[in-house]
Amino acid sequence: MIDICQEKLLQACKGTSSSSSANGATTTDCSLQISLTSTVEELDASMRLRVFNGTNKLYPEKPVHGTHAGKGAFKYYWFLSTGAMDATETQAIWQHTIAMGIKTKGSDFDLYVSVMDGRYPTEHDFDFSSTNFGADSVFLSSDDPMFRRSNPHSWNPAVGMVVVVGVKSLQEEEAEFSLVMNGPNVVKYEIAELATNLAEIYSLPADAARSSDNPQIKVFKWYNWGHGNFKTEVKALSGTANFYMNTISETRYQENAYSAVGLNAENSQWDIKLSSEP
């Protein structure tokens, strides 16, 4: 993988001549040359060379907002997984979540993702996909059988892992969506599933490093399969803790559960601070 930004190109082209076009724009007379060589004598070589536009590049924790029109049409984004490339025996685990929410009411988009070879994914040629009605998300992990950490006969992302994300429009009219990518660092909290009418007791050992700026987070999820009224009770048996709650349902399908995990009062529908002290 060669990751070249505009700043690097300008630095490399410094000192070259400039020319003006008919419309008055000034361009630098500088080109980028790439040579490919095969290093295996016994086998025929087959290569794909692809250049990606930096304007459609995704960055961790930086949502992008896009508009898209034309039923069945695709709009593409991409990123380079440095975590997958830099994985070692001692730091082998990496994760990426690609999540999409819909901003235009009544519209729908689907996600298709390809990894490793830089091809543009479609509904017929992809490695991962999410085709929910409403919000979609795709999870990439070093534990997936597609990657060598869990399957020695699969792709080796250490040689370079480009991820191409295709957003497919499902309506003719122009509609707006949001797209965010997280990773490659592993999510710092686990998600446990709750069962109806069964209490879950969670205890934490003392930790001098734990503080309001460095909290320990535990996330629980529960499915309201019957779509009925429900009651949730939380209690601080000892010490103090902050509780946050969000809900995702058919009436709020445009939201994405990955980006809606309540971790503070700003992104939660309900929050409370409880203490065991009177």
N, C-alpha and C positions, 0 to 999 in steps of 0.2 A: 504494500500500500504506500502511495506517495500522497501525503496530505499537504498541499501547497496553498497558502492563502495569498490574497492580493498583495499584502505587505512583502511577503517573500519574493513574489514575482517582480515587484517594483525594485526591490533591492538587487535581484539578479540582473535586471535589465538596465541598471544604472550605467550611464555613459554611452548608451546606444543612441542612434539618431532618431529624430522625430519627423513626422510628416503630417500634412494637413489634407483632409478630404475635401470634396466639393462643397459640403455643407458647412465647412469651417471648423469641424472637429479635429482635434490634434490627437494623433495616435503615436505610440512608440514602436519603432521597427525592431521588435524582439519576438522570438518564437521559442516555444518549449519543445524540445526534442526528447523522445523516449525510445530507448532501444530494448528489445526483448531478445533473450537468448535462452535456448533450451540446454539443460545440464544433464539430461538422461540420454545416453547413446542408444539404448536398447529399444526405446519406445518412440513412436511418433508423437509430436507435440501438438496440442490444441490449446489455443489461448484466446482470451477475451480481454480487450482493452476498452475501458469505459471512463469517460470524463464526466464528473458531476458538477452541476452549477451550484456555487456556494450560497446563492440566494435562497435555495430550498433546503438548506442544511438544518437539522434539528440539534439542539443543545440541551443537556440535562437541566431539568427544572425550569425551562424557558418556553412557556406555551406560545404557539403560533396560531393566528386566526386566519382562516382562508375562506374564500367564496368559490363555488364550483357550480357549473350548470351543464346540462346535457345528460339525459338518462343513459347510463352505461359508460360514461366518460370517466377517465382516471386523471387524478392529479398526484404527482409524485414528490416525495421528500426522502431524505437519506441522512445517515450518520455513520460514523466510524466508531466501532466499539473498542476503545483503548483498553478497557478492563479485560475483554476477551483476549486481546492480543498480548497483554502484559501478564497474564495469569501465570503463576508459578506453583510449585508443589506446596509451598507454605501458604500461598494466597491464591488458591485455585478457583474459588467460588465467585461468580459474577452474575448479575441479574439486570434485565431491562424490562420496564413496563412501558408500552406504547398505548396511550389512552386517548380516546376521541369523544368529545361531547358535541351535541347539536345545538346551535344557537338560533336557527330559524324554525319556529314552531311548525310541526306537521311534516318536516323534511326528514330524510334518512340517508345515511351513507354507510358503506361497509369498508372494512380494513383488510388489505392483503399485504403480506410481508414476504420478502425474499432475503436470504442471508448468504454470505460468502462470495457469490460469483457476480454480483452487481446487476443481475437481470431485473427488468421492470416487471413486477408481479401483476398477474391478471387473475380473473376468476377461474381460469383453466390452468394456470401455471404459477404456483406459489408454494411457500414453505409453511407459513402460518396464516391464519385468517380469523376474523371475527365478523359475523354477519347477523348480529342481533338487530332487532328493531329498536332504534334509538342509539344510545351510547354503545361504543365498542372498545375492547381492549385486547392487546396481545402481550403475552408474557414470554420473554426469552430468558433462559437460565442455563448455566454450565451443567446442570443436572439433567438437561433434556437429552434423550438418546440421539438426537441429531448431531450432538457435539462430542468430541473425543474424550472429554473427561469421564463420561459415563458409558461410552461406546468406542473402543479403540479402532473400529472399522469405519467411523463416521468422519465428518468434517473436522479439520484441525484449525480452530479460529486463531491460533498463535501466528499463523502465516499472514494474517490480515483479515479482518471481518467487517465488511461493509454491509449495512442493513438498508434496504430500500423499502419504503413504506408507500403503498398505493391507496389513495382514498377514492372510492368509487361512488359516483353520484347515482341515486336511484330515482331522480325526478328531472324533468326537462328544465324547470325553472331554476334560476340562480338561488342558492341557499348558502348559509354561513355555518361553519363548524370551527371547533377549537381542537388542537392537537398538542399533546405534551409527551415527552419522553423522559423517563427517570432511569438512573443507573450510571455506571455499572456497579456501584457499591450496593451491597446487600441491604435490604430493608432491615431496619433496626428493631422491628417489632414483629411478633408472631400473631397470627389470627386464629383464635380457637372458636369452635362452633358450640353454641349453647343448645341444650335440650329443654323443651317445655316442661315446667313444673319441677325442674331439678336445679338446685342451687349450686353455684360454682364458687368455691372459696379459694382465693389466691393470696398467698403469703410471700413476703419479700424478706430475705435476710438483711441484716444491717449492712450498709455500704457507705463508707465515709465519702466516696466520690459522688454519691447521688445528691442532687440538689434541684432547685427549681429551674436552673439553667441546663442541668444534665439529668433529666428525669428518666425513670424506667417506665416503659410503656407496654401495656398489655391490651390487645384489641380482641373483642368478642363479636361474633355475628350470630344472629338468630333469624330463622325463616318463619314468617307468619303465613303458613300454607293455607289456613282456612280463611284468610282475609277478614278475620273478625277483630273485635275490640280486644286489647291486651293491656296488661299492667306489668311494668318493669320496676323492680325494687333493687336499689343499691344501698350498701351500708358500709361504713368504715368501722371495722371491728377493733382496730388499734391504729394509732397514728392518724395521718391526714392523707387525703387523695383527692384529685380532681376527676370528675366524671363527665364525659361528653357523649352525646348520642345523635345519630343521623338515621334517616330512613330513605330507602330507595324503593320505588313501587312502579306499577304500570302507569300511574298518573304522573310520575316524575321520571319517565324513562330517559329523558334527555340528559340527566345527570350520570356521571360515571362513578361507580363504587370505589375504584382505586383512588381517585382524587377527592373523594368525599369522606374518607376516614377522618372522624373528628379528633383532632389533636389539640385544639384550642377553642376559645369561645368564638373566634371570628368565623370559623368554618363549621360550626355545629348548630343544630337546631335547638339543642337543649344542653345546658351545662350547669354544674353545681360543684362546690367545694365542700367536702364532708370531713368531719373530724370525730374521733372517738372521745375526745375530751368534752366535758359538759360545757 
